[in-house]
């Protein structure tokens, strides 16, 4: 995730240095509604690290 723009990119060796704009490709401009899935209910969970398990979008059309 690029923090300043809140965009998600998939780093792949053939996708160039910026990677593929995975958020835009999957969520078609509705990236701002994406939430992170955490693998714990701990209130002190590492939001950007080991507890981050994936992404969830409440409405995928």
One Martini backbone bead per residue (centre of mass of N, CA, C, O) as a GRO file, in nm:
protein
   61
    1UNK     BB    1   0.097   0.036   0.022
    2UNK     BB    2   0.029   0.373  -0.047
    3UNK     BB    3  -0.020   0.604   0.190
    4UNK     BB    4  -0.085   0.878   0.043
    5UNK     BB    5  -0.308   0.723  -0.165
    6UNK     BB    6  -0.428   0.442  -0.086
    7UNK     BB    7  -0.276   0.228  -0.267
    8UNK     BB    8  -0.258  -0.085  -0.439
    9UNK     BB    9   0.035  -0.295  -0.500
   10UNK     BB   10   0.180  -0.539  -0.717
   11UNK     BB   11   0.474  -0.700  -0.686
   12UNK     BB   12   0.639  -0.766  -0.999
   13UNK     BB   13   0.891  -0.828  -1.212
   14UNK     BB   14   0.700  -0.751  -1.485
   15UNK     BB   15   0.562  -0.458  -1.365
   16UNK     BB   16   0.775  -0.301  -1.248
   17UNK     BB   17   0.844  -0.072  -0.997
   18UNK     BB   18   0.530  -0.015  -0.914
   19UNK     BB   19   0.339  -0.208  -1.028
   20UNK     BB   20   0.025  -0.321  -0.986
   21UNK     BB   21  -0.305  -0.183  -0.969
   22UNK     BB   22  -0.493  -0.379  -0.781
   23UNK     BB   23  -0.720  -0.198  -0.677
   24UNK     BB   24  -0.820  -0.097  -0.956
   25UNK     BB   25  -0.864  -0.379  -1.087
   26UNK     BB   26  -1.067  -0.496  -0.861
   27UNK     BB   27  -1.239  -0.207  -0.762
   28UNK     BB   28  -1.298   0.022  -0.969
   29UNK     BB   29  -1.247   0.294  -0.770
   30UNK     BB   30  -1.322   0.154  -0.461
   31UNK     BB   31  -1.071   0.167  -0.256
   32UNK     BB   32  -1.185   0.343  -0.008
   33UNK     BB   33  -1.359   0.070   0.099
   34UNK     BB   34  -1.126  -0.083   0.188
   35UNK     BB   35  -1.038  -0.351   0.409
   36UNK     BB   36  -0.861  -0.492   0.658
   37UNK     BB   37  -0.743  -0.806   0.748
   38UNK     BB   38  -0.718  -0.960   1.060
   39UNK     BB   39  -0.557  -1.230   1.267
   40UNK     BB   40  -0.684  -1.052   1.509
   41UNK     BB   41  -0.836  -0.908   1.822
   42UNK     BB   42  -0.618  -0.731   1.898
   43UNK     BB   43  -0.579  -0.394   1.980
   44UNK     BB   44  -0.242  -0.420   1.917
   45UNK     BB   45  -0.226  -0.461   1.628
   46UNK     BB   46  -0.049  -0.500   1.326
   47UNK     BB   47  -0.165  -0.331   1.055
   48UNK     BB   48   0.125  -0.351   0.867
   49UNK     BB   49   0.187  -0.654   0.940
   50UNK     BB   50   0.149  -0.975   1.063
   51UNK     BB   51  -0.183  -0.923   1.093
   52UNK     BB   52  -0.206  -0.901   0.792
   53UNK     BB   53  -0.431  -1.097   0.565
   54UNK     BB   54  -0.617  -0.879   0.397
   55UNK     BB   55  -0.902  -0.804   0.188
   56UNK     BB   56  -1.210  -0.599   0.203
   57UNK     BB   57  -1.528  -0.571   0.027
   58UNK     BB   58  -1.862  -0.484   0.073
   59UNK     BB   59  -1.889  -0.412  -0.258
   60UNK     BB   60  -1.910  -0.634  -0.524
   61UNK     BB   61  -1.986  -0.608  -0.884
   0.00000   0.00000   0.00000
